[in-house]
Amino acid sequence: MTPNPALNSLAADTVKLLINGAFVESQTTEWHDVINPATQQILAHVPFATDAEIDAAVAAAKEAYKTWKHTPLAARARIMLKLQALIREHMNRIAQTLSAEQGKTVADAEGDVFRGLEVVEHACSIGSLQMGEFAENVAGGVDTYTIRQPIGVCAGITPFNFPAMIPLWMFPMAIVCGNTFVLKPSEQDPLTPMLLAELALQAGVPRGVLNIIHGGKRAVDAICTHPDIVAISFVGSTAVGTHVYNLGTQHGKRVQAMMGAKNHAVIMPDANKEHSLNAVVGATFGAAGQRCMATSVTVLVGEAQQWIPAIVAKAKTLKVNAGSEKGTDVGPVISRAAKQRILGLLEEGIKEGAKLELDGRGVKVNGFENGNFIGPTIFSGVTPTMKIYTTEIFGPVMVIVNVQTLDEAIELINKNPFGNGTGLFTQSGAAARKFQSEIDVGQVGINVPIPVPVPFFSFTGSRGSKLGDLGPYGKQVIHFYTQTKTVTARWFDDSTTSGGVNTTISLK
């Protein structure tokens, strides 16, 4: 394996492309800086791949598919077993790299890696996951069975907020099903995906089976329109996700697009107060609010409205600092542009009349004065027409909405265009059952703030948060990355056909 210099230190000069099993220097003239959001230190320069380099990556994947699709299931599973062992061995190295380029605390970074690792572990079960079905004697002497086969060259487009977990949602499941893969990670934090690719090659992924390109909209459009790519998995913003889905499907590709969110946590008056407060504060401000599953709206029902001072007090205990520093609860947001966008939305909230219960603007972090920091911020008195409610802020901001009944809370959530995740905090089984039955959201937590399913189940965001009918990982992704072939067969004993072949089949 050719070593990748971009992974040897956090002060590397350039990020490489991965094409046909080799880490190669791009010939592009367009480069962007990979910046530590806590310090503004330039960690590396990432290339925006040329059209020829993108074509070369896809061509390598297409050529590798010819042999990889015939690789036995057990051989593919053994590669996944090696990959999960290597990820565990290098967990600290991956987390440190992730923290430096994305800004998460090291603990959050380890969680990012671990949730992806769980999917790799699930991929090791491909022998049972990719099984078909069999029915004997559906007619006289006729059997029918299905087989699941790979589909070809697949691609993934991943966001900045989970540079380990989301690539690990995609390429392990795609390639373990017998496909080959082209990954375009976020240009804001590409070092982590490149490190994962290095480990994948060490685990035995053959050359051309996994390829990585870098870039912006031009690279995205090239993936969506390339005639040799058959399926695209996307996670990111609603605007880009809608574009990818529309352009990809117009060009005949399977597309799954996980997009924006506005997740609500409903707190009933009978909820366990300490547990509920810890849950919503952690789910709102963890990872600086930069999760598609972040709980950005807290809905207080009836007398639970009296808990606002306790929520504010809990949020004030959170420590804002660089992700590399021990004891940090809230790190920086990804970029200066992201910070300015969030600050603009906070100003909108004030202008629209929401009450600023906790102001995170202007927070100063000693030793990291240039960091993109915003402290925990809380608005109360928010209405569904305010921009801070209708917009995915993607920062450490909680908006609090008051309602009088559970029915009002359900109606509020169901009117929101997004359907990624929601949670209910209560000690009433009847309330929980009503909520999970009537809520129109893909992922529901009962006394759980971020209900992301384990890999045995599929990520099931809905409505404006998802395009495409199949989600990442779990059983659904096996369907996404394979095609079903149904075989109806009848065999004859030569002695009964005088040595000839009877080609007549009757299903009567």
Solvent accessible surface area in square Angstrom, and as a share of the most:
residue,aa,sasa,rsa
1,M,120,0.54
2,T,66,0.38
3,P,94,0.59
4,N,1,0.01
5,P,71,0.45
6,A,2,0.01
7,L,19,0.10
8,N,114,0.59
9,S,60,0.39
10,L,68,0.34
11,A,70,0.54
12,A,14,0.11
13,D,108,0.56
14,T,27,0.16
15,V,0,0.00
16,K,20,0.09
17,L,0,0.00
18,L,0,0.00
19,I,24,0.12
20,N,62,0.32
21,G,16,0.15
22,A,31,0.24
23,F,12,0.05
24,V,55,0.32
25,E,76,0.34
26,S,5,0.03
27,Q,139,0.62
28,T,15,0.09
29,T,138,0.80
30,E,74,0.33
31,W,87,0.30
32,H,76,0.34
33,D,63,0.33
34,V,0,0.00
35,I,66,0.33
36,N,20,0.10
37,P,0,0.00
38,A,6,0.05
39,T,50,0.29
40,Q,40,0.18
41,Q,86,0.38
42,I,83,0.42
43,L,3,0.02
44,A,0,0.00
45,H,66,0.29
46,V,0,0.00
47,P,0,0.00
48,F,20,0.08
49,A,1,0.01
50,T,38,0.22
51,D,85,0.44
52,A,74,0.57
53,E,22,0.10
54,I,2,0.01
55,D,72,0.37
56,A,43,0.34
57,A,0,0.00
58,V,0,0.00
59,A,57,0.44
60,A,11,0.08
61,A,0,0.00
62,K,96,0.41
63,E,104,0.47
64,A,15,0.11
65,Y,38,0.14
66,K,111,0.47
67,T,102,0.59
68,W,9,0.03
69,K,71,0.30
70,H,137,0.61
71,T,29,0.17
72,P,88,0.55
73,L,64,0.32
74,A,57,0.44
75,A,25,0.20
76,R,14,0.05
77,A,14,0.11
78,R,134,0.49
79,I,21,0.11
80,M,1,0.00
81,L,87,0.43
82,K,115,0.49
83,L,0,0.00
84,Q,35,0.16
85,A,50,0.39
86,L,31,0.15
87,I,0,0.00
88,R,120,0.44
89,E,127,0.57
90,H,41,0.18
91,M,37,0.16
92,N,89,0.46
93,R,82,0.30
94,I,0,0.00
95,A,0,0.00
96,Q,79,0.35
97,T,15,0.09
98,L,0,0.00
99,S,7,0.05
100,A,15,0.11
101,E,0,0.00
102,Q,0,0.00
103,G,2,0.02
104,K,7,0.03
105,T,12,0.07
106,V,33,0.19
107,A,76,0.59
108,D,36,0.19
109,A,0,0.00
110,E,66,0.30
111,G,35,0.33
112,D,2,0.01
113,V,0,0.00
114,F,82,0.34
115,R,75,0.27
116,G,0,0.00
117,L,0,0.00
118,E,35,0.16
119,V,1,0.01
120,V,0,0.00
121,E,57,0.26
122,H,19,0.09
123,A,0,0.00
124,C,26,0.16
125,S,51,0.33
126,I,0,0.00
127,G,35,0.34
128,S,68,0.44
129,L,37,0.19
130,Q,14,0.06
131,M,137,0.61
132,G,37,0.36
133,E,131,0.59
134,F,129,0.54
135,A,47,0.36
136,E,134,0.60
137,N,94,0.48
138,V,78,0.45
139,A,16,0.12
140,G,50,0.48
141,G,47,0.45
142,V,0,0.00
143,D,39,0.20
144,T,33,0.19
145,Y,67,0.25
146,T,29,0.17
147,I,62,0.32
148,R,50,0.18
149,Q,58,0.26
150,P,14,0.09
151,I,26,0.13
152,G,5,0.05
153,V,5,0.03
154,C,0,0.00
155,A,0,0.00
156,G,0,0.00
157,I,6,0.03
158,T,7,0.04
159,P,22,0.14
160,F,34,0.14
161,N,4,0.02
162,F,24,0.10
163,P,2,0.01
164,A,0,0.00
165,M,15,0.07
166,I,1,0.00
167,P,0,0.00
168,L,0,0.00
169,W,8,0.03
170,M,3,0.01
171,F,2,0.01
172,P,0,0.00
173,M,0,0.00
174,A,0,0.00
175,I,0,0.00
176,V,0,0.00
177,C,0,0.00
178,G,0,0.00
179,N,0,0.00
180,T,0,0.00
181,F,0,0.00
182,V,0,0.00
183,L,1,0.00
184,K,7,0.03
185,P,1,0.00
186,S,10,0.06
187,E,52,0.23
188,Q,63,0.28
189,D,1,0.01
190,P,0,0.00
191,L,2,0.01
192,T,0,0.00
193,P,3,0.02
194,M,0,0.00
195,L,2,0.01
196,L,0,0.00
197,A,1,0.00
198,E,14,0.06
199,L,0,0.00
200,A,0,0.00
201,L,22,0.11
202,Q,86,0.38
203,A,2,0.01
204,G,37,0.36
205,V,7,0.04
206,P,56,0.35
207,R,170,0.62
208,G,0,0.00
209,V,1,0.01
210,L,1,0.01
211,N,0,0.00
212,I,1,0.00
213,I,0,0.00
214,H,0,0.00
215,G,1,0.01
216,G,17,0.16
217,K,137,0.58
218,R,104,0.38
219,A,2,0.02
220,V,10,0.06
221,D,34,0.18
222,A,26,0.20
223,I,0,0.00
224,C,0,0.00
225,T,50,0.29
226,H,25,0.11
227,P,117,0.74
228,D,43,0.23
229,I,2,0.01
230,V,52,0.30
231,A,1,0.00
232,I,0,0.00
233,S,1,0.01
234,F,5,0.02
235,V,7,0.04
236,G,19,0.18
237,S,58,0.38
238,T,50,0.29
239,A,80,0.62
240,V,65,0.37
241,G,0,0.00
242,T,49,0.28
243,H,64,0.29
244,V,0,0.00
245,Y,57,0.22
246,N,68,0.35
247,L,33,0.16
248,G,0,0.00
249,T,54,0.31
250,Q,138,0.61
251,H,90,0.40
252,G,72,0.69
253,K,13,0.06
254,R,89,0.32
255,V,11,0.06
256,Q,3,0.01
257,A,0,0.00
258,M,5,0.02
259,M,9,0.04
260,G,2,0.02
261,A,3,0.02
262,K,6,0.03
263,N,6,0.03
264,H,4,0.02
265,A,1,0.01
266,V,0,0.00
267,I,0,0.00
268,M,27,0.12
269,P,57,0.36
270,D,62,0.32
271,A,8,0.06
272,N,81,0.41
273,K,92,0.39
274,E,100,0.45
275,H,80,0.36
276,S,0,0.00
277,L,6,0.03
278,N,72,0.37
279,A,12,0.09
280,V,0,0.00
281,V,3,0.02
282,G,37,0.36
283,A,3,0.02
284,T,2,0.01
285,F,1,0.00
286,G,13,0.12
287,A,7,0.06
288,A,1,0.01
289,G,3,0.03
290,Q,3,0.01
291,R,43,0.16
292,C,19,0.11
293,M,7,0.03
294,A,7,0.06
295,T,2,0.01
296,S,21,0.13
297,V,0,0.00
298,T,0,0.00
299,V,0,0.00
300,L,0,0.00
301,V,4,0.02
302,G,18,0.17
303,E,123,0.55
304,A,0,0.00
305,Q,46,0.21
306,Q,137,0.61
307,W,28,0.10
308,I,22,0.11
309,P,94,0.59
310,A,29,0.22
311,I,0,0.00
312,V,14,0.08
313,A,57,0.45
314,K,49,0.21
315,A,1,0.01
316,K,131,0.56
317,T,102,0.59
318,L,42,0.21
319,K,92,0.39
320,V,24,0.14
321,N,23,0.12
322,A,1,0.01
323,G,5,0.04
324,S,73,0.47
325,E,69,0.31
326,K,192,0.81
327,G,58,0.55
328,T,15,0.09
329,D,60,0.31
330,V,1,0.00
331,G,4,0.04
332,P,1,0.01
333,V,1,0.00
334,I,12,0.06
335,S,30,0.19
336,R,139,0.51
337,A,78,0.60
338,A,24,0.19
339,K,47,0.20
340,Q,114,0.51
341,R,114,0.42
342,I,2,0.01
343,L,37,0.18
344,G,36,0.35
345,L,10,0.05
346,L,1,0.00
347,E,73,0.33
348,E,59,0.27
349,G,0,0.00
350,I,66,0.33
351,K,156,0.66
352,E,72,0.32
353,G,58,0.56
354,A,9,0.07
355,K,127,0.54
356,L,48,0.24
357,E,47,0.21
358,L,27,0.13
359,D,68,0.35
360,G,5,0.05
361,R,78,0.29
362,G,59,0.57
363,V,48,0.28
364,K,167,0.71
365,V,10,0.05
366,N,139,0.71
367,G,63,0.60
368,F,40,0.16
369,E,123,0.55
370,N,91,0.47
371,G,9,0.08
372,N,3,0.01
373,F,6,0.02
374,I,1,0.00
375,G,3,0.03
376,P,12,0.07
377,T,0,0.00
378,I,0,0.00
379,F,0,0.00
380,S,7,0.04
381,G,44,0.42
382,V,6,0.03
383,T,59,0.34
384,P,65,0.41
385,T,121,0.71
386,M,18,0.08
387,K,90,0.38
388,I,0,0.00
389,Y,8,0.03
390,T,70,0.41
391,T,31,0.18
392,E,40,0.18
393,I,4,0.02
394,F,50,0.21
395,G,6,0.06
396,P,1,0.01
397,V,2,0.01
398,M,0,0.00
399,V,1,0.00
400,I,0,0.00
401,V,7,0.04
402,N,62,0.32
403,V,14,0.08
404,Q,115,0.51
405,T,63,0.36
406,L,18,0.09
407,D,82,0.43
408,E,69,0.31
409,A,0,0.00
410,I,10,0.05
411,E,91,0.41
412,L,20,0.10
413,I,3,0.01
414,N,49,0.25
415,K,151,0.64
416,N,6,0.03
417,P,89,0.56
418,F,31,0.13
419,G,1,0.01
420,N,4,0.02
421,G,4,0.04
422,T,2,0.01
423,G,2,0.01
424,L,0,0.00
425,F,0,0.00
426,T,4,0.02
427,Q,132,0.59
428,S,40,0.26
429,G,58,0.56
430,A,82,0.63
431,A,14,0.11
432,A,13,0.10
433,R,178,0.65
434,K,71,0.30
435,F,0,0.00
436,Q,102,0.45
437,S,85,0.55
438,E,84,0.38
439,I,14,0.07
440,D,69,0.36
441,V,17,0.10
442,G,25,0.24
443,Q,8,0.03
444,V,48,0.28
445,G,2,0.02
446,I,56,0.28
447,N,54,0.28
448,V,71,0.41
449,P,38,0.24
450,I,46,0.23
451,P,19,0.12
452,V,29,0.16
453,P,27,0.17
454,V,65,0.38
455,P,6,0.04
456,F,131,0.55
457,F,136,0.57
458,S,12,0.08
459,F,2,0.01
460,T,44,0.26
461,G,2,0.02
462,S,31,0.20
463,R,74,0.27
464,G,28,0.27
465,S,0,0.00
466,K,28,0.12
467,L,52,0.26
468,G,24,0.23
469,D,125,0.65
470,L,43,0.22
471,G,0,0.00
472,P,3,0.02
473,Y,3,0.01
474,G,0,0.00
475,K,146,0.62
476,Q,51,0.23
477,V,1,0.01
478,I,3,0.02
479,H,85,0.38
480,F,6,0.02
481,Y,1,0.00
482,T,1,0.01
483,Q,82,0.36
484,T,72,0.42
485,K,97,0.41
486,T,84,0.49
487,V,43,0.25
488,T,68,0.39
489,A,18,0.14
490,R,75,0.27
491,W,224,0.78
492,F,65,0.27
493,D,90,0.47
494,D,97,0.50
495,S,95,0.61
496,T,104,0.61
497,T,30,0.17
498,S,114,0.74
499,G,60,0.58
500,G,35,0.33
501,V,131,0.76
502,N,64,0.33
503,T,115,0.67
504,T,99,0.57
505,I,86,0.44
506,S,55,0.36
507,L,117,0.58
508,K,227,0.96
